[in-house]
Amino acid sequence: MSPLSQLKDIVHNKYMDEDENEFGIELMPPFSDKQIIAFARQCPTQSIPADIQDLLCYASGFLFSPLDQVCFDCVNQFGLEQIFPI
C-alpha cells in the first residue's frame, strides 16, 4: 500500500483522547510543482520517489492533536533517510 493510500485510509477517522474529546487529522496544503522541484534538490539522490511525490501532491503533512504536526518535507530527519537513500 502506498503512503498516499495509507494517508487516505486514515484521514476521515475520528479519534478520542482520554477526556473523550474527539479529534481527527487535518491535512496541510499540498506542494506546488515548484516546491516539489526545490524539495527534490535537497534530497541525497536529487529526486523524489514517485509514491512520495504523489503524497506531496496530496498534502505536505498533517496536523494530529497527539503528535502536533507531521511534515513530509524533512530530509535526514526522523528516519526519512530510509525513504530517500543516499
N, C-alpha and C positions, 0 to 999 in steps of 0.2 A: 504494500500500500504506500502510495507516495505521500510526502509530507503535506501536500495540499489536500489530499483526500482525508488524511488524518485530522487536519485542522477543520475541514468542512464537517467532519463527523461530530466534532465536539462543540462547534461554535453556537449551536442553538440549545445546548444543555443548560440546565439550571442547577446550581449548587447551593448548599445551605451550610452556614457556619454553625459553630457550637451554640450561638444565641438564636438560631433558627432564622437568621436573616438570609434572604435569597440573593444570589448574585450570579452573574454569568460572565461570558467572555465578550469583551468589546474590541473589535478589530481596529487596528491602526491603519491609516491610509496606505494604499499600495505604492510601490515605487513607480516613478516615471521611467521612460526609456533612458533618459539622461542619467538618472540616479543609478539605474542598473549598470550602465556602462562605467560610471565612476566607481561603483562598488566592485565590479569585476577587476578593475585596475589595482585594487587594494589586495586582491587575493593572490596567494603564492603562485597559482597557475595562470593568473591573469584572465581567468574565465570562471563562469558560474555554471555548475551542472544544470541541465535542462529542468530537472524536477524542482530545484531550488529557485530557478528563475521563474517558473510557474507560480511558486509560492509567493515570491516577492511581487509579482504582478497582481496577486490577490490581496495581500496585506503585508505591511512592513513589520508586523508584530501584533501583539495584542495586550490588552490590559486585563488582568485577572487578579481580583482582590487579594487572595492569599500570597501571590508572588509579586504583586505590584505590576511591573511591566516586563514583557518578554519581547525582545527585539531580535529580528532575523538578520541584522546587518553588522554583526560584530565578527571581526576576523581575529583568529588566535585568542579567543576568549571563550570560556565556558565550554570547552571541548569541541569547538567548531573546526579545529584542525583535522578532525576525523571526516568531516563533510568536505572540506577543501584541502585535499592532500598537497603536500609540498612537492 
